[in-house]
Amino acid sequence: MRVPYTAFKIKNAPIRQKLIQAFEQVIDSGHYIQGPNCAAFEQEFALFCGSPFASGTSNGTDSLHLILRAMGIGLGDEVITAPNSFIASASTIALVGATPVFVDVTEDLNIDPYKIEQAITSRTKAIIPIHLTGRPAKMLEINNIANKYNLFVLEDAAQSVGAKLKGKRVGSWGDAASFSLHPLKNLHAFGDAGIITTKNANLIERFNISKNHGLKNRDQCDFWSFNCRLDELQAALLRIQLQELEHWTEERRELAFRYNELLKPYVKVPEEGLDEYHVFQTYVVLAENRDELQKFLRDNGVEALVHYPTPIHMQPAAAGLNYKPNDFPVTQQLSKRIMSLPLYPGLTHEQQDLVAELISTFYKK
């Protein structure tokens, strides 16, 4: 028996005909850019998140980048974020000319709100909390700090579609939020795609122009910008999957909690805090002798991964920020222990049992 990290064919099997039908309808329609499926998906996604507005994009990185531009953040500004995420949460800050300022995380892998305030300077303009692995960040505390210092809050919700805090979905807590719809996400395109949500009517208007070359209309360009639109074909396929998302999320949660019971004698398993609804985009354990365990699992047919072995502040691209490895001791320590195990709709109990048996065998040795 093998346990791959993903199994798209299994997950997509129940809706395969619907996906094919949607594909054919778009092909036959002749509407390939900013058509009716894009508009409908934006409305449906906004409703799902409990946000007034949503706007589809080419990918989650472009979403972050264009939101920062729409917020007016640029040269000389600082934006606070966490160093243990995918590089896009920091690179997009640098790409608008601002400076990423990192704050350490707690063992829940999310930014430590109690360390944010000491990182604020006169140049700080925004905070980007990251709902890593599908677990919501501590948005109440973060929003209180942002309100105190008049800062924007941009949720990096790339990994957390459907997650909730106190019954309120991520994507509706901050001034705006960015979602990735990459194939490894719980709601995914068949290629790259992204979407933003916001409650700010002025921001959504600016963003919609920004993602379409800066065009106010077909004949008037208000400012130089990018082409970052969501494809009509991807929107049609996303609409089908959005109808399945809550069912898939519940299956992920059931599998995650079953893993927890099987694995907690051997590794630190991911928890769900009070008033949290974790969607487990990645199932990340903290393991001693992580590299050896990962190799043992892979040698025995279990595709375990690490997200992410090198924190952002230690990437070559971040050298100019002059951080040292132990500037963020929790992040640095976690980076040596984190490991992602296969978790997806269609994963069987037999496959989970194999993973648990192998981990037990490894530590008993």
C-alpha positions in Angstrom: 0.0 0.0 0.0 1.2 3.5 -0.9 0.0 6.8 0.6 0.6 9.7 -1.9 0.5 13.3 -0.7 -2.4 14.1 -3.1 -5.0 12.0 -4.9 -6.9 14.4 -7.2 -8.4 11.6 -9.3 -10.1 10.1 -6.2 -11.3 13.4 -4.9 -12.6 14.6 -8.3 -14.3 11.3 -9.3 -17.8 12.1 -7.8 -18.0 15.4 -9.6 -16.0 14.5 -12.8 -19.0 14.7 -15.1 -20.1 18.1 -13.7 -16.6 19.4 -14.3 -16.5 18.1 -17.8 -20.0 19.6 -18.5 -18.9 23.0 -17.1 -15.7 22.9 -19.2 -17.7 22.2 -22.4 -20.2 25.0 -21.6 -17.4 27.6 -21.3 -15.7 26.3 -24.5 -19.0 26.6 -26.4 -19.9 29.9 -25.0 -17.1 31.9 -26.4 -16.8 33.9 -23.1 -13.3 33.2 -22.0 -12.3 36.3 -20.0 -14.3 38.0 -17.3 -17.5 36.2 -18.3 -20.6 35.2 -16.4 -18.9 32.4 -14.4 -16.3 34.8 -13.1 -19.0 37.2 -11.9 -21.1 34.4 -10.4 -18.1 32.8 -8.6 -17.1 36.1 -7.1 -20.6 36.6 -5.7 -20.9 33.0 -4.4 -17.4 33.2 -2.8 -18.2 36.5 -1.1 -21.4 35.0 0.3 -19.5 31.9 1.5 -17.0 34.1 3.4 -19.5 36.5 4.7 -17.8 39.4 2.9 -19.6 42.1 0.9 -17.1 41.9 -2.1 -14.9 39.4 -3.8 -12.7 39.6 -6.9 -11.1 36.7 -8.8 -7.4 36.9 -9.8 -4.8 34.9 -11.6 -3.2 33.5 -8.3 -2.9 34.2 -4.6 0.5 36.0 -5.0 -1.0 38.5 -7.4 -3.9 39.0 -5.0 -1.6 40.0 -2.1 0.5 42.2 -4.3 -2.4 44.1 -5.8 -4.2 44.5 -2.5 -1.0 46.2 -1.0 -0.9 48.5 -4.1 -4.6 49.3 -3.8 -4.0 50.1 -0.1 -1.4 52.7 -1.2 1.5 50.8 0.5 4.9 51.4 -1.2 8.4 52.7 -0.8 9.4 53.5 2.7 6.5 51.7 4.3 6.8 48.7 6.6 4.4 45.7 6.8 4.5 43.2 9.7 4.1 39.5 9.0 5.3 36.1 10.0 8.6 34.4 8.8 7.3 30.8 8.6 5.0 31.0 5.6 5.4 30.5 1.9 7.6 33.2 0.5 4.7 35.1 -1.2 3.5 36.7 2.0 6.8 38.5 2.3 7.9 38.9 -1.4 4.7 40.8 -2.3 5.6 43.4 0.4 9.0 43.8 -1.1 7.6 44.0 -4.7 5.6 47.1 -3.8 8.7 48.7 -2.5 7.9 48.3 1.2 9.9 46.4 3.9 8.7 43.1 5.4 9.1 43.2 9.2 8.9 39.8 10.8 7.4 38.8 14.1 7.8 35.3 15.7 5.0 32.8 15.9 3.7 30.6 18.6 3.5 26.8 18.6 0.1 27.0 16.7 2.3 28.2 13.8 0.5 31.5 13.6 1.9 35.0 14.3 2.3 35.8 18.0 0.0 38.9 18.5 1.7 39.8 21.7 5.0 40.5 19.7 3.4 42.6 17.0 3.1 45.8 19.0 6.8 46.0 19.8 7.6 45.8 16.0 5.5 48.8 15.1 7.3 52.0 14.0 6.2 55.3 12.5 6.6 53.6 9.1 4.3 50.6 9.8 1.3 50.7 7.5 -0.2 47.1 7.7 -0.2 43.7 9.4 -0.4 40.5 7.3 -1.5 37.7 9.6 -1.3 34.2 7.9 -3.8 31.6 8.8 -1.2 28.9 8.3 -2.2 25.2 7.7 -5.9 26.1 7.8 -6.0 27.3 11.4 -7.3 30.8 12.0 -4.8 33.4 13.5 -5.7 35.3 16.6 -7.7 38.0 14.8 -9.4 39.6 17.8 -6.0 40.6 19.3 -4.6 41.5 15.9 -7.5 43.8 15.0 -7.3 45.5 18.4 -3.7 46.4 17.7 -4.4 47.5 14.2 -7.2 49.8 15.4 -5.0 51.2 18.1 -2.3 52.2 15.6 -4.6 52.8 12.5 -3.1 50.0 10.5 -4.5 48.0 7.6 -5.1 44.3 8.2 -4.6 42.0 5.2 -5.4 38.4 5.9 -3.2 35.9 4.0 -5.9 33.2 3.8 -4.1 31.2 1.1 -4.4 28.0 3.2 -7.6 28.6 5.1 -10.7 28.8 3.0 -13.6 27.9 5.2 -11.8 28.3 8.5 -13.7 30.1 11.2 -13.0 32.0 14.5 -15.9 32.5 16.8 -18.2 31.3 13.9 -16.9 34.0 11.6 -15.0 32.9 8.5 -11.5 34.0 7.6 -11.7 36.5 4.8 -14.2 38.7 6.7 -12.0 39.8 9.7 -9.5 42.2 8.1 -9.7 45.1 5.7 -9.1 42.6 2.9 -8.0 39.0 2.5 -6.2 37.0 -0.2 -7.0 33.4 -1.0 -4.9 31.1 -3.1 -6.7 28.6 -5.3 -3.6 26.6 -6.2 -4.2 22.9 -6.8 -2.9 22.0 -3.3 -5.5 24.2 -1.6 -8.9 22.9 -0.2 -10.7 24.8 -2.9 -8.6 24.7 -6.0 -8.4 25.6 -9.7 -7.0 23.2 -12.3 -3.9 25.4 -12.5 -3.3 28.7 -10.8 -6.0 31.1 -9.5 -6.8 33.3 -6.6 -9.5 35.6 -5.1 -9.7 38.5 -2.7 -12.4 39.5 -0.3 -13.0 42.9 1.3 -15.7 45.0 2.9 -14.3 48.2 1.4 -16.1 49.4 -1.7 -13.3 51.8 -2.7 -10.7 49.2 -2.3 -12.6 46.7 -4.5 -13.1 49.3 -7.2 -9.4 50.1 -7.2 -8.4 46.4 -7.1 -10.7 45.5 -10.0 -9.0 48.2 -12.1 -5.5 47.1 -10.9 -6.0 43.5 -12.0 -7.0 44.6 -15.5 -4.1 46.8 -16.7 -5.3 49.8 -14.8 -8.2 50.2 -17.3 -11.2 52.1 -16.0 -13.0 51.1 -19.2 -11.9 49.6 -22.5 -10.5 52.9 -23.7 -9.2 54.7 -20.6 -6.1 53.6 -18.6 -6.0 55.4 -15.2 -2.6 54.0 -14.1 0.0 51.5 -15.2 -0.8 48.0 -13.8 -0.9 44.3 -14.4 -3.0 41.7 -16.1 -4.0 39.4 -13.2 -7.5 38.3 -14.1 -9.2 35.0 -13.2 -9.9 32.8 -16.2 -13.5 32.2 -17.0 -12.8 28.4 -17.4 -11.2 28.2 -14.0 -14.2 30.1 -12.5 -16.6 27.6 -13.9 -14.7 24.7 -12.4 -14.3 26.5 -9.1 -18.1 27.0 -8.9 -18.7 23.3 -9.1 -16.1 22.7 -6.3 -17.4 25.4 -4.1 -20.6 23.5 -3.8 -18.6 20.5 -2.4 -16.3 22.5 -0.1 -18.1 22.1 3.2 -18.5 18.4 2.7 -14.8 18.0 1.8 -13.9 20.2 4.8 -15.8 18.0 7.2 -14.1 14.9 5.7 -10.7 16.5 6.2 -11.6 17.4 9.8 -12.7 13.8 10.6 -9.6 12.4 9.1 -7.4 14.9 11.0 -9.0 14.2 14.3 -8.6 10.4 13.6 -4.9 11.0 12.9 -4.6 12.9 16.2 -5.8 9.9 18.2 -3.5 7.6 16.3 -0.4 9.7 16.4 -0.4 11.7 19.7 1.7 9.1 21.5 4.6 9.7 19.1 4.4 13.3 17.7 2.8 16.6 18.7 -0.4 16.7 16.7 -2.2 19.9 15.5 -4.8 21.2 17.8 -8.0 23.2 17.4 -8.3 26.0 19.9 -11.4 27.3 21.6 -13.8 28.9 19.2 -11.7 27.8 16.2 -12.7 25.8 13.2 -9.6 24.4 11.6 -9.8 23.2 8.0 -6.5 21.3 7.9 -5.2 22.4 4.5 -2.0 20.8 5.6 -1.9 18.3 8.5 1.4 19.3 10.2 2.9 17.4 13.1 5.9 18.3 15.2 8.3 15.4 15.2 11.7 14.7 16.8 14.3 13.4 14.4 12.1 14.8 11.6 14.4 14.3 8.7 15.1 10.7 9.6 11.4 10.1 10.1 10.5 11.7 6.8 13.0 9.5 5.0 11.7 6.4 6.7 8.1 7.2 5.7 9.0 7.9 2.1 11.1 4.7 1.9 8.0 2.9 3.0 5.5 4.5 0.5 4.3 7.4 2.5 4.8 10.8 0.8 5.5 13.1 3.8 6.6 16.7 3.0 7.9 19.7 4.9 6.2 23.1 4.7 8.6 25.0 5.0 12.1 23.9 5.9 13.8 27.3 5.5 12.0 30.3 7.2 11.6 33.3 5.0 14.1 35.4 6.9 16.8 32.9 6.1 16.1 32.8 2.4 18.8 34.3 0.1 16.3 36.8 -1.2 15.9 38.2 2.4 19.6 38.7 3.0 19.3 42.5 2.7 16.9 42.5 5.7 19.8 41.5 7.9 18.0 39.0 10.1 19.9 36.2 11.9 18.6 32.6 12.4 17.7 33.0 16.1 16.0 36.4 15.8 12.8 34.3 15.7 13.6 31.3 18.0 10.2 29.7 17.9 10.1 29.8 14.1 13.6 28.4 13.9 12.9 25.6 16.3 9.6 24.7 14.6 11.3 24.6 11.2 13.4 21.6 12.3 10.3 19.6 13.5 7.4 20.4 11.2 6.3 17.6 8.8 3.1 17.4 6.6 1.4 14.1 6.3 -1.1 13.1 3.5 -4.6 14.3 4.2 -7.3 14.7 1.6 -10.9 13.6 0.8 -10.7 10.0 -0.2 -7.8 9.0 2.1 -8.7 5.7 3.7 -8.6 4.6 7.2 -6.3 1.8 6.1 -3.8 4.3 4.7 -4.0 6.3 7.9 -3.4 3.2 9.9 -0.3 2.5 7.8 1.1 6.0 8.4 0.5 5.5 12.2 2.1 2.0 12.2 5.2 3.3 10.4 5.6 6.3 12.8 5.2 4.0 15.8 7.8 1.6 14.4 10.2 4.4 13.8 10.1 5.7 17.3 10.1 2.3 18.9 13.4 1.6 17.2 
